[in-house]
Amino acid sequence: MKKIYPSAEAALDGILFDGMFIAAGGFGLCGIPELLLQAIKESGTKDLTFASNNAGVDDFGIGILLQSRQVKKMISSYVGENSEFMRQYLSGELELEFNPQGTLAERLRAGGCGIPGFYTKTGVGTVIADGKEHKDFNGETYIMEEGLFSDVSIVKAWKADTTGNLIFRKTARNFNPPAAMSGKICVAEVEEIVPTGSLDPDNIHLPGIYVHRLVQGDHEKRIEQRTIRPVA
C-alpha cells in the first residue's frame, strides 16, 4: 500500500469531516504536526474535537485553529501560553475536558490497543473524578477512565521509511506515539523519508502498522521560552 503523499493537503484528502475527533501529538511547541494543522485550517473543517496535551500558542499549533473558530472542544492537560484559548473558554465558546498528562497519554494508548477503559488512582478526590465510576482494589480507590478512539491522528516524526516505521527525535517523541495509535487513520509528517530496510529495527519508536499516510516537509524550529544570561 502506498503511504507517501506529495503534500499535507493530499495526505488529508477524503478523511476530514465536520464534527470529527482528532488526536494530535506534540508538547508545548515540540513535535507539533504543524503542516497538517495548517492544512486542516485551510480545509475549513469545523466543530472539531482535539485530544492534545496542549493547544499550542496563539499563532502556532492548534492555536491557529482556535483563531479560525474551527475547534469546538479540547481534551487537554495544559492550556497555558494561549490567550485566545483562555478567551474562548472563559466566554463559554470552547468546551474543555481536563486530563492529567499521564491519564491522557494512557487514554490515547489504550484506544490504540483496543482497550475501552482502565482504572487509575490519579484524580481521585478531585473534580477529575466527578461523574466517573469508582472502584476499590486492595483498599485503594480508583476511578475508571475511557480509552480515546479518534477518527484521525496527526503526528510529527523525525524520520520514516516508506512503510511508515517512525523515529522521533529526542523529546519530540512526547505524546506522538500514543496519539498515533489512537487514530482509525494516522497521518504522519516527517523531516526525512528513507528506503525500507534502512532503519535499525531496534531504533524504531512506532511501527508502520499504525501509520497510514506520510508526508515529508520543512518544519519551523521554534523555542517556546528562551532563557539567556547577560554577557559578562
N, C-alpha and C positions, 0 to 999 in steps of 0.2 A: 504494500500500500504506500503510495507516495505521500509523504508528510510535509515536504518543503513547499512553501508558498512564497510568491515574489514580494509580497507586502503585507503589512498588518491588516489592511483593509481586506485583502484577498483571503487571509487566514481566518477572518471572522465572517466571511461571506456566507449567508444562509443559516447562521446559527444564533443570530441576535433577534430578540423579540421584546416588545414592551412588557414590563412586569416580571422580567426574568430575574433569577438569583445567580449572582456571580461571586466566586471566591477569588480573591486576588492576593498574591504574595507580596512581600515587602515588609520592612520595618523601618519606620522613620522615612528617610529618603534612600535607603539602601535596598537594592534588589527589587525595585518597583518596575512593573511591566509598563513602562511609560509609552512605548509605541502603540501597544494595544489599547491603553486607556485613551490615547488621543484618537485612535480610530473609532472607538466607541462613542466618543464625543461627536465626532464628525458624522457618525451614522444617524444621530438624533434619537437613538433608542432611549426610552424614558421609563419612569416608575420602577427604577432598578433597586434591588436589594443587594448590598455588598457585604460579604464577610471578609474583613481585613483587619489586621492588628490596629491600624490607624487610618486616617483619612488624608494622608499627605499634608501638604501645606496649601495656601490659598491658590497658588498658580502652578502646582505640580502634583502628580499622582492623582488620586481620586478627587483631590481638590478642584481640578478643572471641571469635573462632572457636577460637583456641588455648585460651582459658579453658573453652570448652564441649567441648573434645576432638573437634572436627569436622574438624581438619586432620591428614592423615597424612604429607604431605611438602611441604617448601618448596624452591623453586628461586629462590635469592636472592643478592644481593650483600652486603647489610649486615644483621646480625641483632642489633645492639646495642639498647639502650633498652627491652628487653623481658625481664623476669626470668622470666616463665612460659615463653617460648621457650627461654631458657637452661636452665631446669629440665627441660623435656621432652626437649631434645636431649641433655643430659648423662646423663639417665637412660635413654636409648635408646627413648623413647616417640615421637620425631619424627624422620623422615628429613630429611636436608638435602643439597642439591646446590648447592655454592657456584659462582657465576659472577662474573667481573669485570663491572663495570657496563656497559662498552661491549659486551662479549660478550653479556650478557643482552639489551640493547636490540637488538642486531643479530639475535640468535636470534628474538626476537619479530617484528621487521620482516621477516626472511627468511620466517618462517612465513606472514605476511600476503601476501607476494609469491609464495608457492608454491615457494620455494627450499628444498630438503631439507637442504642443508648448505653450509658455506663454510669457507675456511681463514683462520686468523689467527695472528699471532706471539704474541699475548697469552696468557700462561700456559705457554709453552714452558719446560721445565726445572723446572717446579713440580708440585705434586700435582694442579693443574688439568689437566695433560696426561696423567695416568695413565690408561692404557687407551684412549686416543684415537689415531686414525690420525695419523701424522707424514708430512710430505712436504716435500721441498726445492724451493724456487723461487729461481733465481739465487743459489745458495749460501747461502740463508737457510732455516731450518727453521720450518715452520708446523704447527699442529695443526688438525684438522677439528672443527668444532662443528656440531651439527644445529639446523635451524630448529625453532621451537616452534609446534605447531599445537594450540591449546586448543579445548575443547568450547564454552566460553563465555568472553567477555572482558567485564569490567566496568570502566567508566571514569567519571571526573568531569570535566565541562566547565563553562565559564562560561556560554556561550550556544549555542543551537542554533536552526535553523529547522525547519519542520515536516517537511522531507525528511531531517533528520539531519545536515546540514552542521554541523560543530562549530568553535567558537572557544574556546581555552583561555586563561586569564588568567595572564600573566607566567610565573613558574616552576612554576605548577600544570600546565603542559603536560608537563613531565618525561617519565615513561615512558608517559603515557596514549596518545599516538598509536600507538606500536608495539604496545602491549598490545591496543588496539582492533583493529588489523589482524590480529592472530594468531587471533582467535576465529572459529569457524564461525558463531556468533551473537554480536553485540556489543550490549550493553545500556549505555546512557549515561544518567547522571543529570546534570541541568543546573540552573543557577540561573534561567535565563530561556529561554523559547521564543518566537521571533518569527516573523512570517509569511514564507513562502518568497519569496525575491527581495529581502528587506530587508537581507541581509548582503552586504557588498562581497566579490566572489569572491576578490580579492587578499588578503583578511584571513582566509580560511577555512584552518584548520590541518589538518582532517581531512574529506575528502569524505564526504557522506552515504551513498555506496555501501557503506562499511564498517559503517554503523550500522543496526541492525535494529529496535531498540526504544529509546524515550525516556521518561524520567520527570522531572518538574520537582519540586523540593522545596527546603525551607530547610536550610541547612548550617551546621554549627558551625565557627567560625574559630579553630582552636587555634594556639598558638605552642609549638613543641617546647622550645626553650631561650630563656628571656628573660634578657637581659643588660642591666643598667642601671648607671648610675654614681651615686654618692651626690650628693645635693643639697648644693651648697656653702653 
